[in-house]
Amino acid sequence: MRSTILRYLLKAWTLPFLGALIFYGGLLMAYEVVGVSKEIFAMGAPFRWLVPLLALSLPDNLGLVLPMASVLGGLMGMQHLSEGSEMVAAQGLGVGMRALVKPWLILAGILLVLASANAHLVVPWANATQRGAQNQMLEEARTRFLRPGSAPWFPPSAPGDAVWMAPDGQVHLMEVNRDTVQHLVARSLEWSPGEGTGGNATISLTLKDLKGSVFHRKDQSIVHMQEAEHRYAFSAPQAPRLLKPTDARYMTTPQLLAQPGFETTVEFIRRLSLPVASCGLLLLGVALGLGHPRFQKGGAILKSLGVILVYYLMLKYFENQILSAKSTALFPRFALLALPWIFLGAGLLLLRRRLHPHQANRIYRFLPMKAVLRLEAFGQECSKTCWSSLRKPLDKFKMSLEAKRSARPSRGVLARWTRGLWWRNWGGVMGTFLALSLLIEYASLAGDLAKNKVSILIFFKYWVWNLPPFLSVVLPLAFLLGGVLSLSDAAVSREWVALRAGGASLVQWCRSGWRAWGGVLILTFVLQVLVAPFAYRQQDRLYHQILARPTSEYKSKPWLHLGATGVVWHLEGNLRWGFPLKPAGEAPVLLCWSRGEARSAALPWGGLTWVDGPMASRLFPSEALRRSSYAEDTATLDLVSWQAWAPDPERATILWTRLLNWLAGPVLLFAMLPYAFPSPRGGRGTALGLSLVAGLVFMGLQALFSGAAKAGDLPAAWGVLCPILLLFGFGLLRLERLRT
């Protein structure tokens, strides 16, 4: 019997563990796909590099996913056994602590060997190979942005820089930063790859026979340059990583031991602790899943997420203590090593506690019987008094509601009920998103608020103005979750069964609530097309006020190439710097224009003072080009004019996203219809979980295709429509499985 129980528990825990490995691994790989695709598109490399780069990132992601999958797999496996009363039967046969620990030891041993081999052997090799692959990809991509006569290239890692190669081979190097503005022209150029900090690839440009001008913004001085050779380096764009790429990530374990330091210490401890964490979190998941069948009502994903967040937050806290050199003591190092053992001990204690008989009240057992009886009598008297004082107002309120309900006409009952159901569920989802937005924004800006002594009212004003851009992203996902919750709520409560028995079809039911979901669609469209651009200007101003310092971060590239005038403009709020793409002597070396001014200022080649330049109406033929600072705060109609005068794939993608993104919510709901009608006993958890996964998949597809469109590899309209059409096709394929 012991061997049978051992095999049964191993199977019950292993299968959910593999499913959790696919679930969390899929989420991390989706995040990796978005980051790697952005890197490829920004560099102009062929899309075929996506597969090898993703394959080389698998070991890193596996090291992070194993602890996550362990806690979810153990929790789901044991929870399934508890819900089916199998653990109650097993305990009746004498199964106790020893019988549960033995299969855990077997699985923990396998996980320990697998995770240790991955951390010490596979991860360093994969990271080093990935660095070599990035250099090869950079070599292959250089012909795209260093081709004579091609469009100017704006390095993603240096938003203030631009490079353009003229048809005759001359190279224009343009740079704008906080201190200087420079325009350099070279007769020829040599390109060579390099390597920066953390193994990041760099692009080194050697300019030959160079001349140009540099304007120093602090003292308003002008310097003319002439050099035989000038070297310039750009960092290649890096995909976002869950683990920051450092030099220690590429070292083997013996090399880490031979080179002591903050980064090597953190990396070495991480390679030791993550395998042990997989074992400890597996036991903690088993302990969390064990319980009485009556009280096991799902929630495995939420419980596992809570454990994972606590572990990784503590892990990052102690790692940051070491990396920032805030503490030279040994405590953070010992804490990092002890952290997985603490979770392992918590799992053992919790499992031991769950196997003990249930005790109804843990406080009353320490009191005498007379005291317990008096406390219970006192509690009953208090509850009776409170209820009698609240009963009369509640009865009056109930009678007023019944009177209003009876006064309403009987027509439109289905529509009113559907609208109420929709607004209740959609409002709950939106409330959750708004609360998360407030918490995240406050957590990210709390340090700056305290440091710069900014009023909390300024923060709330910033948060309110930041809502329209945030809601334009969140509303499609809220439409999906609100719709799925409404449909599944009616299915679980058997109200949908009653509607079907009354002759109502799904189309009639959805049509009866068109005012509710139609209002949400109109709100989404108005927010994206009209309100979000205006709100962006206000929140950007308040954001700089909170930070109390200028920032160099841009959501879209701050450059405007007007081919009709032959000038590349750098957009800097109300100030614009122009770089004429013409040979020396045919045009000024620099142009400067402030928004609202009728005429620009020009710096001639060899000149030491600014002179009057061309009229603003000549430099910017359309009024829309002179009205806004960036693409994000440009009105939708003005953005159409921008595209007519200065076509750019990134701005075209922003424009089509505003016009078409309102379709994402209904298409997402259509794709999830087969999963939105669970059985009454099944509950809404599965439908909600699948909807969350579908929303994350859609956001990943959206980032992938929009990245390709912004890089110019896809037409902008197709970059926005492709994720929507893919989900619509998936919904059509699954429509035959819809069982209402």
N, C-alpha and C positions, 0 to 999 in steps of 0.2 A: 504493500500500500504506500510505503514511503516513497519508493521510486516512481509510482504512478502520480502522486501529488507533486513530486519534484518536476517531472516532465510536464505536467499540466500547468504549473505555475510558470515554468520557463516559457512555454508556448504563449500563455496568457499575457506575459510581460513583453516578450520579444516582438510579437506582431504589432502591438501599439507603438513600441519603440521605433520600429522601422517606418511606420506611418508618420510618427512625429518627426523622424529624421527627414522624410520627404517634405513634410509641411514646413518646418522651420528652414530646412535647406533650400526649399523652393523660394521662400520669402527673401532669404539672403542673396540667393542667386539672381532673383529679379532685381534687387537693389544693385547687384554687381553688373547686371546687363545694362541697366540705365547708365551707371557710371562709366563703364568701359565704352559703350557706344558714344557717349558724349566726348570721351577722349579721342576716339577714332575720328568722329566727325570734325572735331575741332582741328585735328592735325591734317585732315584731308587724306587719310589713309584709306585703302580699299576695305570694304566691309568684311572681307574674308578673314581679317585678323581678329574678328570677334570671337570665333570658336577657340583658337589656341590660347588667347588671353583668358577666356573664361575657364578653360580646362586647367590652366596654371594657377588660377585663383581658388580652385576646389580645395586643396589641402588647408589653406588658411581658413576658409569658411567651415570646413569640417571640424577643425579644432574648436571653433566657437559654437557650432551647432550641437556637438555631442552632449554637453551639459544641458542644453535646452531640451533636446530630444529625450534625455534620460529622465528628467523630472516629469515631462508630459507622458512619456510611455509608461513609466511606473504608475503614475496617477490614473491614467485611463484604464490600464490593465486591471489594477486592483479595484477601481471603482466599478468596472463591469462585473467583476466577481461578487462584489458586495451588493450591487443592485439585483443580481439574480439569486441572492441568498445562498450562493455557493460557499462563501466564506463562513456563514453561519453553520452550514452542514459540515464543513471541514473542521470547524472548531468543535462541533459535537463529536467528531471522530477522534479528537485529541490533538489536532493541529495547533501548534503554538509558535512561540518565538523561534525555536530552533528550525522548525520546518520552513519558516518564511525567510530566515537568514541564509539558509544553505543555497537556494537558487539565486539569491541576490549575490552571494559570494562568487558563484560561477559567472554570472553576467558581469559583475564588477571586474573580475579578473580579465575577461575578454576585452572589456572596454578600456581597462588600464593599459593592456599591451597595445591595443590598436591606437589609442590616443597618444601614448608615449612614442611609439614608432613614428606616428604622423608628425608630432611636435618636434622631435629631435632629428629626424632624418629627412622626411619628405618636404616639410615646410621650407627649410633653408634652401634645398635644391630647387624647389618650385619658384621661390622668390628670385633667386639668382637667374634662373632660366627666363623668368618673366621680364627681368630687366634687360637681358640680351634681346628678347623679342621686341621690346619697346624701341630699342635702338635700331633694329632692322626695319621696323615699321616707320620710324622717323626718316630713315634713309630713303624708303620707298615713297614717302609722302612729300618730300621736299620739292619735287618737280611741280607740285600743284600751286604752291604759293611763290615760287621763285621762277616763274615763267615770264619771259618778256611780253609786255602788252596785256597781261592778265589784270584782273581787278586788284585793288589794294588788299593787302593781307593785314589783318588785325590780330596779333597773338592773343589767344584767350587768357593766358597767364599774365599778360601785361596790357591791361585795358587802355593805358595811356600811350601806347606805341602803335605805329603803323609803318608798313614797308610796301613800297611800290617799285616795280621794275619797268622802266619805259621800253618801248619797242626797240630803241637803239642800244639797250643794255645798261643805261644809266639807272642808278638805284637811288630812290628818295627814302630817307629815313626820317620819320617824324615822331617826336616824343613830347608829351605834355605831362608834367608832374607838379608837385606843390611849389617847387623852387624855380624851375626853369621851363622854358619852351624853346625847342630847337628844331631846325630843319636843315638836314645835311644831305648833300648830293654827292655821290661817288661815281667814278667812271666805270668801275667793275666791282665784282663781289665774289668772294669765295666762301663756301659753306662747309662746315665741319661739325660732326656730332660731338657731344661731350657728356660729362657726367657730373651732376651736382650733388648736394647733400642728400642723404637718405637714398642714394641710388637713383635719383630722378634724372631723366635724360634732359640735356640742354642742347640748344641750337646756337652755335657760334657763327657769327657773320663777320668776315674780315673785309672791310671796305677799303678799296685802293683809290688813291688820288682823290681825296675827299676835300670838300669845301662847303661852308655853310655858315649859319648864324645861330647864336644862342642868346636868348633874352632871359636875364635874371629878374625874377618877379619882385624880390625883396627891395633891392636898391635901384630897380628900373634901368640897369646897365645892359649894354649890348656888346657881345663879343663875337668877332668873326673868326672862324676856324679855317685852317688849311693844313691838312696832314697828308703824308704819303700813305699811311696805313692806320686804320682805326678798327679796333675789335669790339664787337657788340654781341652780347649773349642774351638769349631768351630761355626761360624754363619751359620745357614741354608741358602741356596741360596734363594734369594727373587726375585719374578717376578718384572719386571719394571712397575712402576705405573706412571700415569700422575700426581697424587698427592702423594707427598712423605709421606710414612707411619711414623707418629710420635705418641707419646703418646696421644696427643690431639685428634687424629682421633678416639680413642676408648672411649672417655668420652662423657657422656650425656651433654646436654646444661646446666643444673644446676651445674654440676661439673666444666664446663668451667668457669662459673661465679664465682665459689668459689675458683678457683686456678688461680689468675692472672699471666700472663707471656706472652712472645712474641708468643710462639706457640699457646697458648690458645686464645690469642687475635685474631690472624690471623684466626684460625679455627672458632671462634664465628662470626667474621665479614663475613667470607665466607658463613656461614650458613644463615646469614641475607641477604646478597647481591645477591647471585645467584638466589633465587626466584624472587626478584625484577628485576634482569637483564633479566629474561625470559619475563617478561611483557614489559619492555622497548624495548628490541630487537624485539619483535613481532610488536610493533608500528613502529619502525624504518624500519623493512622489508616491512610493508604495505606502508609506505611513499616512499620507494625506488622503489617499484613496480608500483606505480601510475604514469601514463604518457600518452602521446598521442599515439594512435595505430601505427602511422607511425614510431615512434622512439623506440618502444619496440621490440628489436630483440634478446631476450634471454639473456644469461649471468647471470642467477640467481645464479648459484652455485659459480661463481667467485666473484660476488658482496657480497654474504653472507660470503664467506671465508675471504674477505677483512675486513668486519665488525667484524667477529669473531676474526681474528688475532689482530686487533687493540684493541678490548676489553680485550682479554686474555693477551696480552703483557703489557698493562697498569695495569691489575690486578696483574700479576706476579712482575712487577716492584715495586709497592707499598708494596706488601707482602715481597719482598726481602729487602726493606728498613727497615721494622719492624724486620724481622728475623735476619738480620745481625747487628742490633742495630746501624746502621749508623746515624739514626736520632731519638733522644729521644723526639722530638716535637710531637704534636698531629696531625700535618698535614697529614702524611701518613695514619693514622687511619681514619681521616675525609675524606680523598680522597678515601679510599676504600669504605666507606659507601656512598659517594656521586657519585661514578662512575656509578652505574646503573641508578641513577636519571639523570645524565648528558646525557646518551644515550636516556633516556625517553624524556627529554626536546628536544634533537636534533630531535627525531622522530616527536614530535608535531610541531616544527618549520618547518621541511621539509614538513610535510603533509599540513600544512597551506600554505606554499609557492607553493606546487604543485597544490593546488586547485585554486590559483589565475590565472587570464587570462595571456596568454603568451605574453611577450613583446620582440620585435625583438632585440633591442639593448639597453642595460642598461646604456651605456655611452652617446650615442647621445641624449638621452632624456633630459639631463641636459645642452646641448649646444644650442646656437641660430641656427636658420635655415641656415643663411648665412655660418656660420662656418661648419655646417654639409655638405653643398653643396661643399665648397672648399676642405674639407677633402676627400670627395668621388672623386672629380676631380683629386686631387693630387695622390690618390691611383691608379686610372686608368692610369695616365701618368707613374707612377713608374712600374706598371705591364707591360705596353706596352714596355717600355725601356728594362726591364729585359728579356722579351720574345724575343725581336728582337736580343739581344746580344747572347742569347742561341740557337736561331733557326738554325743558319748556322752549328754549330758543331753537333747539334742533327740530322740535315738532312744528313750530311756527314756520321755519324755513322750508321744511318738507311739504307742509300744506300749501305754501305759496308756489312752490315748484309744481305741485300737482294741479293747482288752479291754472297756472300759465299753460301747462301741457294740455289740459282739457279744453282751454280756449283756442288752441291752435287748430287749423283745419286738418283733416286727415290726409289730404293730398300732400305729396312730397315727403312722406315719412322716410322712405328709402333714401332719398337724396340727403335729408337732414342727418340721418343716422350715418351715412357714408362720409359726409363732410366732417361730422364730429369725430368719427373713427380716424380719418386721415389727419386732421389737425392735431389730434391728441398724440398720435404716434410720431408724426413729422415734427411736432413741437418738442417732444421729448428728445429726439435725435439732435435737433438743432440746439437745444439747451445743453446737451452733452458737449457738442462741438464748441459752443461759445465758452463754456466753462474751461475746456481744455485750452482754447486759445488764450483766455485770460491768464491761466496758470503758466503756460509756456512763455508768453510775452513778459509776464512779471518776473519769472525766474531768470530770463535772459537779460533783463534790464535792471534788476534790483541793485546790483553793484554800482551801476552808473547813476541810478537815482540817489543812492546814499552818498556816493563820492562827490557828485556835483551839486548836491542839496537841491534837487529838483522836486517841486511839489507833486504829491500823488495825483492832484487834479490834472496836471499836465500829462501824466501817464495815462489816466483814464480817457482824456481827450485824444491822445495818440491811439489808444486801443480802439476807440469808437471810429476814428477815421481810417484805421487799418482794417476794419471789418469788411467793407465792400470788396477790396482785393482778396481778402481771405475767403469770403463767402462765394466769390465767383469760382473758386477752386472746390469748395466743400459742398456747395448746393447740389451738384449732380449725385454725389455720394449720399447726401441726406435724402434726396428724392428716392434713391434705390432702397435705403434702409427703412424710410418711412412707409414706402409702398409694401415692402416685404413684411414688415411688422403688422401692417393693417390687414393684409391678406391672410397671413398665418394666424393672427389673432381671431379673425372670423372663422377660420377653419378649425382651430383648436377648441373654441367655445361652441362649435356646432351651429353658429348663426348662419354660416354659408350653406350648411345642409338644409336649414329651414328656408333660405332664399331659393335654393334649387327646387325644393319641394313646392314652393309657391310659383314656379315657372320662370324665375329670373335667370338669365344667362350671365356669363362672366362679362360679356360686352355691355349688356344693359346695366349691370352693377357698376362697372367702371364709368360708363357714360353718365350715370346719375350723380357721380361726384366730380364732374368735370370742373365745376367752379373752384373746388379746392386745389386739385392738382394743376389745373390750368393757371390758377393764380400764382402757384409756385414757379411754373415755367415762365410766365410773364415777368415775375420778380427776378428770376435768374437772368433773363435776356436784358432787362433794363439795367441791372447791376453791372453786367459785363460791358455793355455797349455805352452806357451813359454815366453811371455813378462812379464806377471804379477808376476811370482816368482822372476825374476831378478829385476824388478822395486821395489818390496817390500823392498829389501835390501837397495836400495838407499833412498827411502822415509823414511824408519825407521831411518837411520842415520841422515838425515836432520831434522826429527821430534825431535830427541833428542837434536840436535844442537839448534833448536828454543826454546825448553823448558829449555835448560841449566840445566837440572837435570835428574837423572835416573828415570825411570818409572817402575812400577810393573804391568803394564797391558799387558795381553797376549790375542791374538785372539784364540789361541788353547792352550791346557795345555802344559806347558814346561817340560814334563816328557817323558822319553824313557825307557821302560821296556824291557830289553834284556833277554828273558827267557833262551837262550842258555848259557849265561855266569852267570846268576843269579844275575845281578846287575841292580838296578834302577838308572837312570841318570837324574839329573836336568840340563836342558839346559839353559845356561845363556850367550848368545852371543858366544864369542870365548872360554869361560870357561865352563867346565862341572864338576859337583860334583856327585860322584858315591857312592851308598849305597849298599854294598853286603848284600843280604838277606840270610845270613847263621848264624848259632850259633856263639857265641863269641869264638874266638880263631881259627876258621876254615878259616877266611878271615879277611882282614883289616876292621876297623870300618868305614873308609872314604877313598875315592879315589878322586883324582883331576887330570884333564887333560886339557891342553890348546890346542886348535886347531892348527895343524901344528907341534906339538911336537911328537917325536918318542916314548917316554915313559911317563907313568903317574907317579904321586906321590901318596904314600900310607901312611896312618896313622894306625899303628898297635894298637890293643887293649892294653891299658895301656901305650902306648908310648907317649913321649913328643915332638918328632920331626918327621918331614916327612922323609920318606925313598923312595928309588926307587921302583916303583910299576911295574905291568905288562906292556908289550909292548902295544902300541895303537892298533896295528893290531890284537892282541889277545883279547882286550876288545871290539873292533869294527871290526868284521870279514869282513865287506864290506867297500870298499872305499867310497861308497855313504853315509854311516853312519858318516863318518869323515869329509864330505865336507861341510855340511850346519849346520845352527844354529837352525832354527825352521822349522816347517812344511810349513809355508806360503812362505818362501823364498827357499824352496827345489825344484829343478827342477823336472819335472813330472816323468822322468825315474828314478831319484834317489828316488822319493817318492815310486815308485813301489818296489825298493829294501828295503826301510825302512819297508814297509808292509810285505815283505818276512821274515825279521829278527825279527821285533818287531810289530806283528799285533796289531792294535789299531782301534776301530770303528770310532773315530774322524778323524784320518788321512785318513782312507779308504773313509769316506764321502767327505773329501776335494779332494781326488784323483778322485773319480767318478764325482764330480761336475765339475772339470776341463774338463773331457772327454765328458760329456753328456749335459752340460748346454747350449750349442749352439743350441740344439733342441728346447729350450723353446720358442724362438721368432717365428719360423714358426708354432708351435702348437698353440700358443696364437692367431696368426692371423687366423689360420684355425677355431678355436673355435668362433671367432668374425665375421666370414664371413657373417652370416645371418643379422648382424646389420651394415655392412659396405656399404650398398647401399641404402641410404635414398632417399626419393622422392626429386625432384628439389625444391619444396616449403618447405620441412621439414628442410633443412639445415644439417650441419655436427655436430651440437652441441650434439645431442643425441648419435650419433655414437662415438664421442670422449669421452663423459662422461662415456658411458658403457665400452669403452676400458680401461679407467683409473680404473674403478671399477674392471674389469677383471684382470688388472695387479696387483692391490693391493691384490685381492683374491689369485692370483697365488703366490705372494710373501709370503702371510700368510701361504698357504699350503706348500710352500717350506720350510719355517722356521719350521713348525710343523713336517713334515716328516723328514727333515734333523736333527732336534733335537732328534727325536726318533732313527734315525740311529746313531748319535753321542753317544747316551746313550747305544747303543747296543741292543735296543729293536727291531730293524729292520735290515736286511742286508743293507749294505751301498748302493749298487746299486739300491735296491728297494726304499730306502729313497730318492734318487735323481730322480728315474723314476716315482714314484707314482704321484706327482703333474702333470707331463707331460702327463702320461697316462690318468689321470682323465680329463684333459682338452681336450685331443684327443677324449675320449669317449663322452664328452659333445658336441664337434663339430660334431661327427657322428650323435648323436641324433637330433641335430638342423639342420642338413644338408638339410632335406626335407623342411625346412622353408626358405631356401635360394631363394630369388626372385631377379633375376638380370635384 
